[in-house]
Amino acid sequence: MDNEYNTAIIDEFRASNGRVGGSWAGYPVILIHQVGARSAVERTTPLSCFPVDDDRCAIVASNGGSERHPDWYYNLKANPVITVELGAETFTVLAEELHGTARATMWPTLVAEVPRLGDLQQGTARQMPVFILTRQQRATLADTSGSADSI
């Protein structure tokens, strides 16, 4: 995706607490903030996501069916702890690529939700990577308070 297109989606996302129209309408959208694997520059990318449960969602490195992985794929592989915007929330996640049985189990669910993914996969020789983004636990009072013994 070109930068102007991404910028417009990001602006719309932030102006409407995570809702985006056009071809993105009706799909859950997140913004991932990842650090460039080679450049070390932070980049923000809008992506469709697939909620798994309260603390996890899946994303697919489809790159529109291209024969190459999107740049953000390499960034997540190099730096898997990233920041995500979902609606009005911003939080840290751990991005883990699914392999083998885990990916094979998840893939039909993703295609059932968005059949176009199956079409894109059939049009390319590469296997489209799937990542699970797991929300990192927030610090609780018990995690942050010291005991009298530690003073």
Wavefront OBJ file of the C-alpha trace (Angstrom):
o trace
v 0.000 0.000 0.000
v 1.241 3.449 -0.749
v 1.872 5.976 1.999
v -0.925 8.370 0.943
v -3.479 5.560 1.049
v -2.253 4.360 4.467
v -2.216 7.932 5.809
v -5.849 8.447 4.749
v -6.910 5.175 6.427
v -4.968 6.028 9.599
v -6.523 9.512 9.742
v -10.033 8.100 9.253
v -9.390 5.395 11.872
v -8.283 7.922 14.482
v -11.070 10.398 13.688
v -13.773 7.735 14.149
v -12.446 5.633 17.069
v -11.378 2.784 14.826
v -14.147 2.695 12.235
v -13.086 2.862 8.607
v -15.230 3.036 5.478
v -14.737 2.141 1.844
v -13.339 -1.325 1.175
v -12.492 -1.591 4.895
v -16.110 -1.070 6.033
v -17.422 -3.877 8.210
v -14.001 -5.299 9.041
v -12.216 -4.880 12.370
v -9.189 -2.676 11.730
v -6.102 -2.124 13.861
v -3.076 0.092 13.475
v 0.212 -1.632 14.162
v 3.255 0.418 15.138
v 6.318 -1.572 14.180
v 10.015 -0.738 14.033
v 11.738 -1.268 10.687
v 13.937 -4.386 10.690
v 16.691 -2.587 8.771
v 15.836 1.096 9.124
v 14.898 1.114 12.845
v 12.251 3.695 11.858
v 8.824 3.325 13.475
v 6.034 2.797 10.972
v 2.265 2.625 11.385
v 0.259 0.268 9.194
v -3.516 -0.268 9.069
v -4.528 -3.938 8.915
v -7.689 -5.991 9.069
v -7.685 -8.188 12.122
v -9.555 -11.239 13.330
v -10.461 -11.211 17.026
v -9.676 -14.570 18.651
v -10.612 -13.703 22.233
v -10.399 -10.694 24.581
v -6.599 -10.637 24.566
v -5.712 -11.966 21.108
v -6.334 -11.285 17.448
v -4.940 -12.686 14.217
v -3.510 -10.783 11.260
v -2.554 -12.120 7.840
v 0.454 -10.997 5.807
v -1.471 -11.211 2.523
v 0.139 -8.201 0.835
v -2.810 -8.157 -1.548
v -1.823 -11.561 -2.933
v 1.673 -10.418 -3.932
v 4.474 -12.949 -4.332
v 6.395 -11.214 -1.531
v 5.638 -10.690 2.118
v 4.672 -7.163 3.169
v 7.447 -5.107 4.776
v 5.681 -5.207 8.137
v 6.121 -9.019 8.184
v 9.908 -8.636 8.416
v 9.538 -5.882 10.999
v 7.424 -8.117 13.263
v 9.857 -11.013 12.855
v 12.747 -8.763 13.930
v 10.853 -6.842 16.634
v 7.787 -8.808 17.784
v 6.773 -6.575 20.703
v 4.725 -3.800 19.113
v 2.118 -1.197 19.913
v -1.404 -1.570 18.525
v -4.304 0.850 18.244
v -7.718 -0.796 18.405
v -10.650 1.610 18.517
v -9.715 4.276 21.058
v -7.282 1.964 22.914
v -3.515 1.750 22.515
v -1.622 -1.182 24.045
v 1.374 -3.479 23.659
v 1.157 -6.912 22.022
v 3.496 -9.777 21.299
v 3.324 -10.848 17.628
v 3.928 -14.555 17.047
v 3.815 -16.218 13.641
v 1.792 -19.414 13.482
v 3.404 -22.454 11.860
v 2.415 -26.016 11.052
v -0.697 -27.334 12.764
v -1.445 -24.026 14.516
v -1.584 -22.168 11.197
v -3.422 -25.010 9.439
v -6.054 -24.978 12.184
v -6.502 -21.184 12.116
v -6.491 -20.690 8.317
v -9.977 -22.138 7.518
v -11.519 -19.923 10.209
v -9.916 -16.826 8.675
v -11.024 -17.768 5.149
v -14.568 -18.447 6.386
v -14.673 -14.896 7.779
v -13.058 -13.302 4.705
v -13.317 -15.601 1.650
v -11.117 -13.213 -0.345
v -8.134 -14.476 1.686
v -8.594 -17.912 0.131
v -8.672 -16.354 -3.332
v -5.515 -14.351 -2.608
v -3.745 -17.462 -1.268
v -4.667 -19.464 -4.370
v -3.167 -16.738 -6.559
v 0.315 -16.902 -5.037
v 2.943 -19.588 -4.531
v 3.961 -18.294 -1.106
v 2.106 -19.318 2.028
v 0.595 -16.215 3.606
v 1.891 -15.868 7.152
v -0.575 -15.614 10.024
v 0.350 -13.870 13.268
v -1.367 -13.972 16.625
v -1.129 -10.678 18.486
v -1.377 -11.274 22.232
v -2.104 -8.330 24.459
v 0.545 -7.969 27.137
v -0.681 -7.906 30.699
v -1.165 -4.573 32.347
v 0.676 -4.015 35.607
v -1.552 -4.578 38.611
v -1.209 -2.956 41.997
v 0.339 -6.184 43.315
v 2.929 -6.091 40.509
v 3.993 -2.526 41.246
v 3.915 -2.253 45.015
v 6.942 -3.314 46.997
v 6.748 -5.039 50.326
v 8.247 -3.689 53.547
v 10.935 -6.362 53.275
v 12.210 -4.927 50.001
v 12.654 -1.381 51.234
l 1 2 3 4 5 6 7 8 9 10 11 12 13 14 15 16 17 18 19 20 21 22 23 24 25 26 27 28 29 30 31 32 33 34 35 36 37 38 39 40 41 42 43 44 45 46 47 48 49 50 51 52 53 54 55 56 57 58 59 60 61 62 63 64 65 66 67 68 69 70 71 72 73 74 75 76 77 78 79 80 81 82 83 84 85 86 87 88 89 90 91 92 93 94 95 96 97 98 99 100 101 102 103 104 105 106 107 108 109 110 111 112 113 114 115 116 117 118 119 120 121 122 123 124 125 126 127 128 129 130 131 132 133 134 135 136 137 138 139 140 141 142 143 144 145 146 147 148 149 150 151
